[in-house]
Each structure stands twice: as C-alpha cells, then as structure tokens.
Amino acid sequence: MVYAVTGNKLFKTENCGRDFSNIYYHQKDQVIINAIAIDFYDPQVVYLGTSEGELLKSTDGGRAWQTSYRAGSAVIDLLIDPADSRIVYAGTQKNGLFKTVNSGAAWAEIDTGIKAYSGVSEYRRLLVDPATVGGLIFVSKSAIIRSSDRGASWKPMELLPSQKAVVITSAGVNPQNSSELYYTTASTLVKTADAGNTWSSTKLPHTQNTSFFAIAKDGSAYLATKKIKK
C-alpha cells in the first residue's frame, strides 16, 4: 500500500503502483496537503496536514475523513511516536508544535518552555532521537533543541560558533547514532558526531535552498532542494 500526494489531492495504490485511486481531495484548489503519516500499528489509520492548518484523519484507509483539529497555521510535518502510535506530533509553520496522546481525539500545543528558544516559532523539522524512547529533536529556523520526555522539557544544542545568525533550512539524524546530527543552511552542510560538542561544515555543491535532508540506516545521505526565488 502506497500513498502519494500532489497539491490538494491524495492518491493510493494497493497493487505496487499499477493503478492509483484518488481517495481525498480538498475542495479548495489552493490548499496543499503538506504532510502525511500512517499508523504503523494499524495502516488503515492515516493522518494529513494541510496548508490551512487542518489535521485530518481516516480510520478506513482513506475512504472517509474527519477533521481532527485546526492548528491555526499551516501544518508542515507529522510524526508518529515509534514506541506508541497513539502519540502523534504536528509541526506548524508559525504556531509551534502540537501533540495528541489519544490518536487525534484531542490535541494540545507543546508549550513547556519551547517558545523561550530563538526562532522556535519558525518550524523546520521534528526528528526522533533513536537512542531514547520518547526522545525528540526539534529543529527551527535558528535553534535545535532536544527532549527526552516527549516534549515535557527541552535542552538547547550549541550550534557551530561561527554561525551566530544561522538560518537552518533542514536537518537529519543518523538512525543508528543519535549523537551524529546534521543541519543545512542555504549553502552549507553542518555535522556533529558528538551530540553538539564539536561541529564541522562542508560547502554544498549547489545554489538552491535545501528543503529536506535525511540519513539512511546504511549511512547514505539524501538531500532535496527547492529553487530560491529572486
């Protein structure tokens, strides 16, 4: 079973891509489906996040949908807790981070000190800390903070000292080693192998903005870019 998103439509295939069926479309053409998450315990449960701030949920593989929550800002990321699929996180463009602990029946903003950190309202990505059950790495425009208790408390990471006015575009963590963390700026890839005690930087071989960065289990790195508007 594979889901594919384009614009305001969601498609699904159950025969290895030979046929796709349109299982959801937003009535407003300008609305974009930014995020999708599938429950690993029950793959019939699917969550969507839209550019209008809607959190949508289906419990039957996309045949029917209901609005689970309205976050008030574009939902750009969804993450299901790998230890408990009832816990889902939603990252928004301007309103911070939201969490449900009961499969979307109720949502609440995570505000336990998180907004005290610089640039945290401009969300970039939420990562799972592979070494800690309940561990999270929150990446914003100019800060990276970590939690070991599902967002109840946070600690900041020191970034590369020479980048005091850093503008982070994306980030990734090694799924085999949570001390190995990366973040990107418009032209640079920055890496730590010791949980932020020391950093090194490498110039990226392009002039486009990095919108996504990830490390696979075998150590391979994947980077996606988007054109910068002039």
C-alpha positions as CSV (number, residue, x, y, z in Angstrom):
1,M,0.0,0.0,0.0
2,V,1.5,3.3,-1.1
3,Y,0.1,6.9,-0.8
4,A,1.1,9.8,-3.0
5,V,0.3,13.5,-2.5
6,T,0.1,16.2,-5.2
7,G,-1.4,19.6,-4.4
8,N,-4.8,19.2,-2.8
9,K,-5.2,15.5,-3.7
10,L,-4.2,12.2,-2.1
11,F,-3.8,9.0,-4.1
12,K,-3.4,5.4,-3.1
13,T,-2.3,2.2,-4.8
14,E,-2.6,-1.3,-3.5
15,N,-1.1,-3.1,-6.5
16,C,2.5,-1.9,-6.5
17,G,1.7,1.3,-8.4
18,R,-0.1,-0.2,-11.4
19,D,-3.2,1.8,-10.5
20,F,-3.8,4.8,-8.3
21,S,-7.1,5.9,-7.0
22,N,-7.9,9.4,-5.7
23,I,-9.1,8.9,-2.1
24,Y,-9.1,12.5,-0.9
25,Y,-9.2,16.0,-2.4
26,H,-9.6,19.3,-0.7
27,Q,-12.5,21.4,-2.0
28,K,-10.2,24.5,-2.2
29,D,-7.8,24.2,-5.0
30,Q,-5.3,26.5,-3.4
31,V,-5.0,24.3,-0.3
32,I,-1.9,22.0,-0.3
33,I,-1.5,18.7,1.6
34,N,1.8,19.2,3.2
35,A,2.2,16.2,5.4
36,I,1.0,12.6,5.7
37,A,1.6,10.0,8.5
38,I,0.5,6.3,8.5
39,D,-0.1,4.4,11.8
40,F,2.4,1.6,11.9
41,Y,0.2,-0.4,14.2
42,D,-2.9,0.0,12.1
43,P,-2.1,1.1,8.5
44,Q,-5.8,1.9,7.9
45,V,-5.3,4.9,10.1
46,V,-3.9,7.9,8.1
47,Y,-3.3,11.5,9.1
48,L,-3.0,14.5,6.8
49,G,-1.8,18.1,7.5
50,T,-2.8,20.9,5.2
51,S,-1.6,24.4,4.4
52,E,-4.8,25.8,6.0
53,G,-3.8,24.3,9.4
54,E,-6.2,21.3,9.3
55,L,-5.4,18.0,10.8
56,L,-7.4,15.3,9.0
57,K,-7.8,11.6,10.0
58,S,-9.1,8.5,8.3
59,T,-9.6,5.1,10.1
60,D,-10.5,3.1,7.0
61,G,-7.6,3.6,4.6
62,G,-8.9,6.9,3.1
63,R,-12.5,6.1,2.3
64,A,-13.8,8.6,4.9
65,W,-12.1,11.6,6.5
66,Q,-12.8,13.8,9.5
67,T,-11.2,17.0,10.8
68,S,-9.3,16.1,13.9
69,Y,-8.0,19.6,14.8
70,R,-7.4,23.1,13.4
71,A,-3.9,24.3,14.3
72,G,-4.3,27.9,13.1
73,S,-1.2,27.7,10.9
74,A,-0.1,25.5,8.1
75,V,0.7,22.0,9.2
76,I,4.0,21.1,7.5
77,D,5.1,18.0,9.4
78,L,3.6,14.9,11.1
79,L,5.4,12.4,13.2
80,I,4.1,9.3,14.9
81,D,5.9,8.2,18.0
82,P,7.7,4.9,17.1
83,A,7.0,3.4,20.5
84,D,3.3,4.3,20.8
85,S,1.3,5.1,17.6
86,R,-1.4,6.8,19.7
87,I,1.0,9.7,20.1
88,V,1.3,11.9,17.1
89,Y,3.1,15.3,16.7
90,A,2.2,18.0,14.3
91,G,4.7,20.8,13.4
92,T,3.2,24.0,12.1
93,Q,4.7,26.9,10.2
94,K,4.1,29.6,12.8
95,N,2.2,28.2,15.8
96,G,4.8,25.7,17.1
97,L,4.3,22.0,17.9
98,F,1.1,20.1,18.7
99,K,0.6,16.7,20.2
100,T,-2.1,14.1,20.7
101,V,-1.8,11.1,23.0
102,N,-5.1,9.5,22.0
103,S,-4.9,9.0,18.3
104,G,-6.2,12.5,17.4
105,A,-9.2,12.6,19.8
106,A,-7.7,15.7,21.4
107,W,-4.7,17.9,20.5
108,A,-2.7,20.3,22.7
109,E,0.2,22.7,22.0
110,I,3.5,21.7,23.5
111,D,4.4,24.9,25.3
112,T,6.6,23.7,28.1
113,G,9.3,26.2,27.7
114,I,9.7,25.5,24.0
115,K,9.0,29.1,22.9
116,A,11.8,30.5,25.0
117,Y,14.3,29.5,22.3
118,S,15.3,31.7,19.4
119,G,13.4,31.2,16.2
120,V,11.4,28.3,17.5
121,S,8.1,29.6,16.1
122,E,9.6,29.1,12.6
123,Y,9.4,25.4,12.4
124,R,11.7,23.3,10.2
125,R,11.5,19.6,11.3
126,L,10.9,17.2,14.2
127,L,13.2,14.2,14.4
128,V,13.0,11.1,16.6
129,D,16.0,10.5,18.8
130,P,16.8,6.9,18.0
131,A,18.6,6.3,21.3
132,T,15.8,7.4,23.7
133,V,12.2,6.2,24.0
134,G,10.3,9.5,23.9
135,G,13.3,11.3,22.6
136,L,12.7,14.2,20.2
137,I,14.9,16.7,18.3
138,F,13.1,19.9,17.4
139,V,14.6,22.0,14.6
140,S,13.6,25.6,14.0
141,K,14.9,28.5,11.9
142,S,17.8,29.2,14.3
143,A,17.8,26.6,17.0
144,I,18.0,22.9,17.7
145,I,16.6,21.7,21.0
146,R,16.2,18.1,22.4
147,S,13.7,16.4,24.7
148,S,14.0,13.0,26.4
149,D,10.4,13.0,27.7
150,R,8.1,13.5,24.7
151,G,8.3,17.3,24.9
152,A,7.7,17.8,28.6
153,S,11.1,19.6,28.9
154,W,13.8,20.8,26.4
155,K,17.5,21.5,26.3
156,P,19.2,23.5,23.6
157,M,22.1,22.4,21.5
158,E,25.1,24.7,20.8
159,L,25.4,25.2,17.1
160,L,28.5,26.0,15.0
161,P,30.0,29.1,16.8
162,S,30.9,30.9,13.6
163,Q,27.2,30.8,12.5
164,K,25.7,33.1,15.1
165,A,23.0,34.3,12.7
166,V,22.3,30.8,11.4
167,V,19.2,30.2,9.2
168,I,18.6,26.5,9.3
169,T,16.8,25.0,6.3
170,S,16.6,21.3,7.2
171,A,18.1,18.7,9.5
172,G,18.7,15.0,9.9
173,V,19.9,12.5,12.5
174,N,21.7,9.2,12.0
175,P,19.2,6.5,12.9
176,Q,22.0,4.3,14.2
177,N,23.7,7.0,16.3
178,S,21.7,9.9,17.8
179,S,25.0,11.8,18.5
180,E,25.5,12.2,14.8
181,L,23.3,15.1,13.7
182,Y,23.3,17.3,10.6
183,Y,21.7,20.6,9.7
184,T,21.8,22.6,6.5
185,T,21.8,26.3,5.6
186,A,21.4,27.9,2.2
187,S,24.9,26.8,1.2
188,T,26.4,24.6,3.9
189,L,26.0,21.2,5.5
190,V,27.0,21.2,9.2
191,K,27.7,18.0,11.1
192,T,28.3,16.9,14.7
193,A,29.4,13.4,15.7
194,D,29.4,14.1,19.4
195,A,25.9,15.5,20.2
196,G,26.9,19.1,19.5
197,N,30.2,19.4,21.4
198,T,32.0,20.0,18.1
199,W,30.8,20.8,14.6
200,S,32.3,20.7,11.1
201,S,31.0,22.3,8.0
202,T,31.1,21.5,4.3
203,K,30.0,23.7,1.3
204,L,27.1,22.2,-0.6
205,P,27.6,21.7,-4.4
206,H,24.5,23.8,-5.4
207,T,23.0,27.2,-5.0
208,Q,19.5,26.1,-4.2
209,N,17.8,26.0,-0.8
210,T,17.9,22.6,0.9
211,S,14.3,21.7,1.8
212,F,14.9,18.1,3.1
213,F,17.9,16.1,4.5
214,A,17.9,12.6,5.8
215,I,20.4,9.8,6.7
216,A,19.5,6.2,5.9
217,K,20.4,3.2,8.2
218,D,23.3,2.3,5.9
219,G,24.8,5.8,6.3
220,S,23.7,7.1,2.9
221,A,22.7,10.8,2.8
222,Y,19.7,12.2,0.9
223,L,19.2,15.9,0.1
224,A,16.3,17.6,-1.7
225,T,16.4,21.2,-2.9
226,K,14.0,23.9,-4.0
227,K,14.7,26.9,-6.2
228,I,15.2,30.1,-4.4
229,K,13.0,32.9,-5.7
230,K,15.0,36.1,-6.6
